[in-house]
């Protein structure tokens, strides 16, 4: 099953669904991370926090065990030194329980000195930023996201955690190989899909994801509704790592302060395409989902599938789809 939506200069030029309805949400995996990151940028825009403030200023319990100087900006850049509380697998075991996940991060020690290196925050990204949103606003992150981003933008088919009422319509994850089948067993569990895990259980349609990126490409305003100031979007897109090898992914990644960036060269299959520009911004999700925006071409792509491939196979496929679209628009 798959959905593909492409926008050029704000107009829909391609909108296809294969094996499902266009309004059926797919699990986004990490392609959902920019949603929670943009909530933090929104709070900074409103003066409710500053990106260079320590996380512990708003979340005192987080400041223990050498994390007192970790800043919000470092988390947004995957440079907090806390890519996981215990390990990726250890974090996954408690991910459906918000309080246990948060407590694990409070007790964690940095694996690297804060700010020193990029190290992809696989699951911790969503819990760190989501708990920060909760501490600052007094509102659960899902409720705040719905009120301040999803509803104003008209993203009616986008959710943080699958609502119980939609479980009968959810699209199961398909996978191959031992590792793929293991991940499929995890992500096809109802308790996982319905859990609030901002770095992994956002679900959306290609149409909604494309609309989100069009909002950002348009400087934070779409259809007469302004969600972000242009300066807020620019700050979120600002590069923070120029091809440094990410210590968790073990690949050279260009990070911004909410997104992965394009233009990483042709030595490997870049999910946004080997032809992607240096200002292209977006996020890959487990090599099966992808959203990005290209400011130079005024182009947006949202491509969602339910097939969990190997990382190499998935990257090549996403790169081929992205490059085919990029080639069509020069």
Buried (B, 14 or more C-beta within 10 A) or exposed (E): BBBBBBBBEEEBBBBEBEEBEEEBBBBBBBBBBBBBBBBBBBBBBEEEBEBEBBBBBBBEBBBEEBBBBBBBBBBBBBBBBBBBBBEBEEBBBBBBEBEBBBBBBBBBEBBBEBBEBBBBBBBBBBBBBBBBBBBBBEBBBBEBBBEBBBEBBEBEBBBBBBEEEBEEEBBEBBBEEEEBBEBBEBBBEEEBBBBBBBBBBBBBBBBBBBBBBBBBBBBBBBEEEBBBBEEBBEBBBBBBBEBBEBBBBEBBBBBBBBBBBBBBEEEBBBBBBBBBBEBBBBBBBBBBBBBBBBEEBBBBBBBBBBBBBBBEBBBBBBBEBBBEBBEEBE
